[in-house]
Amino acid sequence: MQCGISADTHFGPRVLPCRRDFDFTLLFEQGILALAPHLLFLTLCIFSGIISTESPGKYT
């Protein structure tokens, strides 16, 4: 069964019965799969900044 382009505007990870059993929609890919690595990186940067400002430096 063929689906139109409008099937990619749904926010579900699956589009049944248009495509294979598990195929990501374009909106899901851009919204979740692209956003998750950026949020992980920002979270790690924030924790790294907090840890580095709380620990005293060893200057002689």
C-alpha positions as CSV (number, residue, x, y, z in Angstrom):
1,M,0.0,0.0,0.0
2,Q,1.4,3.4,-0.9
3,C,1.1,6.4,1.4
4,G,1.3,10.0,0.6
5,I,3.7,12.6,2.0
6,S,1.2,13.4,4.7
7,A,2.1,10.1,6.4
8,D,5.5,11.7,7.5
9,T,3.7,14.5,9.3
10,H,2.3,12.2,12.0
11,F,4.3,12.1,15.2
12,G,4.3,8.4,15.8
13,P,7.4,6.3,15.4
14,R,5.4,3.9,13.2
15,V,3.3,4.4,10.1
16,L,1.1,1.4,9.6
17,P,0.1,-0.1,7.1
18,C,1.9,2.2,4.8
19,R,5.4,1.0,5.3
20,R,7.3,-1.7,7.0
21,D,6.3,-2.9,10.4
22,F,8.6,-0.4,12.1
23,D,9.6,2.7,10.1
24,F,10.2,6.1,11.7
25,T,8.3,9.0,10.4
26,L,10.2,12.1,9.3
27,L,8.7,14.2,12.0
28,F,9.7,11.7,14.7
29,E,13.2,11.4,13.3
30,Q,13.7,15.2,13.3
31,G,12.0,15.8,16.6
32,I,13.3,13.0,18.8
33,L,16.3,11.3,17.3
34,A,18.0,14.6,16.4
35,L,17.1,16.3,19.7
36,A,18.3,13.5,22.1
37,P,22.0,13.8,21.4
38,H,22.0,17.5,21.7
39,L,20.2,17.3,25.1
40,L,22.6,14.7,26.3
41,F,25.6,16.9,25.3
42,L,24.1,20.0,27.0
43,T,23.4,18.0,30.2
44,L,27.0,16.7,30.3
45,C,28.4,20.2,29.7
46,I,26.3,21.6,32.6
47,F,27.4,18.9,35.0
48,S,31.0,19.3,33.9
49,G,30.8,23.0,34.6
50,I,29.2,22.5,38.0
51,I,31.9,20.0,39.0
52,S,34.8,22.1,37.8
53,T,33.6,25.2,39.6
54,E,33.0,23.4,42.9
55,S,36.3,21.6,43.1
56,P,39.2,23.8,44.4
57,G,42.1,24.3,42.1
58,K,45.6,23.2,43.1
59,Y,47.7,26.2,42.5
60,T,51.1,26.6,44.1
